């Protein structure tokens, strides 16, 4: 999963063509994944993607400073 937290499906990880894109997509608050069909709220989807990325980082371990 890339850094496109609002565009990537939090269910399947697909970078959907139907998702919001850039500044022009800011008005798109809800969208459906064209791969798995999951319906998303833009903000909730982004939060779930950020949480998943955080879990991946923690699973790799926290280095000592």
Protein Blocks (a to p, Z undefined) as FASTA:
>chain_A
ZZblklpcfklopacfkbcehjklmmpmbdcdfklopacdfklmmmmmmmmmmmmmmmno
padZZ
